[in-house]
Amino acid sequence: MASASQARFAESRSARDELRRRINQATISAQIPPEEQRPRPSFSLNALSDEQTRKRFLDTIEWSFNQAQQAQAPHSSAQRDGPR
């Protein structure tokens, strides 16, 4: 089972597809295929050598962190409050 911080992407194929789409759009030379075609996608760091491309990629990573935080938010308050 995925931790609360990973739940957004570990449990949702559509969330993973959206992240892949955003990375591919931000980093044209990445072109990460769907997960059934490549279980552990990667791309060369040279793809991030252009400053604008690197910024778009980092914006995408920031979006993914925000998505994970939003998915974790209900779990965080339950963990913080503890059982009643």
C-alpha positions in Angstrom: 0.0 0.0 0.0 1.2 3.5 -0.8 2.0 6.0 1.9 -0.4 9.0 2.1 2.2 11.2 0.4 2.4 8.9 -2.6 -1.3 8.0 -2.8 -2.2 10.5 -5.4 0.1 9.0 -8.0 0.5 5.4 -6.7 -3.2 4.7 -6.7 -4.4 6.7 -9.7 -3.5 5.8 -13.3 -5.1 9.0 -14.5 -2.9 11.1 -12.1 0.2 9.3 -13.4 -0.9 9.8 -17.0 -1.4 13.5 -16.3 2.0 13.8 -14.7 3.6 12.0 -17.7 1.7 14.3 -20.1 2.8 17.4 -18.3 6.5 16.3 -18.3 6.3 15.5 -22.0 4.8 18.8 -22.7 7.3 20.7 -20.6 10.3 18.7 -21.8 9.8 17.9 -25.4 12.8 15.7 -25.7 11.7 13.5 -22.8 8.7 11.9 -24.5 8.0 9.4 -21.7 5.8 6.6 -23.0 2.7 5.2 -21.3 3.5 3.0 -18.3 2.6 -0.3 -20.0 5.3 0.5 -22.6 8.0 1.4 -20.0 7.6 0.6 -16.3 10.4 2.9 -15.1 10.6 5.9 -17.4 13.6 8.1 -17.7 15.2 10.7 -19.9 18.5 12.4 -20.2 19.3 15.4 -18.0 20.6 17.0 -21.1 16.9 17.6 -21.9 16.9 20.2 -19.1 19.9 22.2 -20.4 17.7 24.9 -21.8 16.6 27.4 -19.1 13.0 27.7 -20.3 12.6 23.9 -20.5 14.1 23.5 -17.1 11.7 26.0 -15.6 8.7 24.3 -17.3 9.9 20.9 -15.9 10.4 22.3 -12.4 6.9 23.9 -12.6 5.6 20.4 -13.4 7.4 18.9 -10.5 6.0 21.6 -8.2 2.5 20.8 -9.5 3.0 17.1 -8.7 4.1 18.0 -5.1 1.0 20.1 -4.7 -1.1 17.3 -5.9 0.5 14.9 -3.4 0.0 17.4 -0.6 -3.6 17.9 -1.4 -4.1 14.1 -1.4 -2.3 13.9 2.0 -4.2 16.8 3.6 -7.2 14.7 5.0 -4.8 12.1 6.3 -2.6 14.7 8.0 -5.4 16.1 10.1 -6.6 12.7 11.1 -3.0 11.7 12.1 -2.5 14.9 14.0 -5.7 14.7 15.9 -5.4 11.1 16.7 -8.2 8.8 17.8 -11.0 10.3 19.8 
